[in-house]
Amino acid sequence: MTTPKRTSRASDTRGKQLPWIAIAVVMAVLLVVSGVAVWQAWNWLDRYAEFDKTFAGKDFVASKLDSVKIGLTIVAGGGALVALYLAVRRQRTAEQDLRDRQAAQQHIELDAAARRVTELYTRAADQLGSGNASVRLAGFYALERLAQDNPNQRQTIVNLWCSYLRMPRVPQADNAKKPHSLTRPLQRRSVHRRITSQTSDRTTAAATRVEARMEHDVRTSVQRLLTDHLHPRPDANGRPTNSRYWPEQLNLDLTEATLTDFRFEGCTVASIRFDRATFHGDAWFDDITVNGDASFDDTTFTGDASFSDVKFATKASFRNAKFTGSAWFRGASFTGDAVFDDVTFSGVVFGGTNFIPGAKFGGHTSFHSATFTGHANFNRVTFNAASFRGATFTKDTRFDNATFARNATFAGVTFADDAIFSDITFDGDGLYNDAKFLSQVSFFGSNFAASAFFHDAVFAPGAWFGDVRFGGGVDFGGSRFESMAACLGAKADLDVGVTTMRTLPSGWTCSEDAVEIVSEGRWGLLVPVPVVLTESSLVN
């Protein structure tokens, strides 16, 4: 393939050069012009000599000789130009030939390097299929060296590592199948056979356990290889200090993978997929940066899972994931949509988490039908728009000092234990229709800048709305309180308009006599409804 290219380039270059016939024509033209010039000079000198009788003798001969010299000089100059052109053409041809040879050599070297990379890749990939764990491990480290020297092969090699982790694991043999008991007559006839069979079973079980342990070591080594090359370890100025860091934006696909004690802290990737993956032991994703989509749909975390200070640049999905241990999302940042629909949490902390609106996805956060079987902590979380519709909280839930920039939906949510919504800022509507508060609930000090809907909600004894500010519509229609709600210090905006719905908790009304006038308008205090004592009630 290289020879035709080189010949083509050379022929193109030579095609632009003057042919020999053109050079001969130029030389002939020069000779003719020089001869004509000399002849014209002589003819002029003859006529001048006839006109001027004093111009004769030596002067006449010297003038003719000078004209001849001038003609010869013109011819010599033309010849020199032609010689210079020929020298330049030879130089350009030599240089072009050199460039062609260098290009051909470069193609040969690149082709040889590509064949070498392919050979090394194939050989290392073949090692991954070996029945010997040490051979497989050697294959992974050979691929690592290959990727370190060939950046354009890194995504391919990472894909191969991920495909290995997606393969089924070697089953543990702790509960190896034991031989069935034999009847007494058969035992008497085959005692030796039974002993041999039991010895063989024990040997097989021991070998399986050893192989499972070695396979575990291979897989954890592959996990460490991923972390080693995807963690930049930045300095104070954000510059990577890890000499083994691969700065390419790599994609990880670990769908249905089985991972053990997975540590991925501080890594930076383009996108990650852990759909239907299983994490045995703890999983650590602290301070990772995902510049594309992150998917953990149907993932199972058998131990604790930490996502503190993570940065999800676009969409992050945990749909139907199961957290059987504790889950931490402290300081996490979700720039795009965050989906936690049908998630099961045994215990979760979202303290200081930010769900920030993104230009493309809008930053909607969804926990539809999620189940929180442990403590749920969303203190100081900033949401854009959030929906917990149909979720279940079996233990105490805290949203202290949280902020909802848009609508917050808790419709149909069940709070089986205490629920704390103190000092929350609702910049959009707060929707708690059909919610069930089966234990104490507190909205103390919260601010509803828009409407607050608690239609058909159920409140157990201990519902606190002290110092709450209702800045828009209020709807407690159809709600049921097992005991009177505590609303001391609560206020409602009197300037929102007469058409705005205002159905307050049972036993409370908004007093227009007790009015607080502030810069943003008039606020009426919530006061208990006066109880009219009748004669029958006094008798009772």
Secondary structure, 3 states (H helix, E strand, C coil): CHHHHHHHHHHHHHHCCCCHHHHHHHHHHHHHHHHHHHHHHHHHHHHHHHHCCCCCCHHHHHHHHHHHHHHHHHHHHHHHHHHHHHHHHHHHHHHHHHHHHHHHHHHHHHHHHHHHHHHHHHHHHHHCCCCCHHHHHHHHHHHHHHHHHCHHHHHHHHHHHHHHHHCCCCCCCCCCCCCCCCCHHHHHHCHHHHHHHHHHHHHHHHHHHHHHHHHHHHHHHHHHHHHHHHCCCECCCCCECCCCCCCCCCEEECCCCEEEEEECCCCEECEEECCCCEEEEEEECCCCEECCCEECCCCEECCCEECCCCEECCCEECCCCEEEEEEECCCCEECCCEECCCCEEEEEECCCCEECCCCCCCCEEECCCCEECCCEECCCCEECEEECCCCEECCCEECCCCEECCCEECCCCEECCCEECCCCEECCCEECCCCEECCCEECCCCEECCCEECCCCEECCCEECCCCEECCCEECCCCEECCCCECCCCEEECCCCCCCCEECCCCEEEEEEEEEEECCEEEEEEEECCCCCCHHHHHC
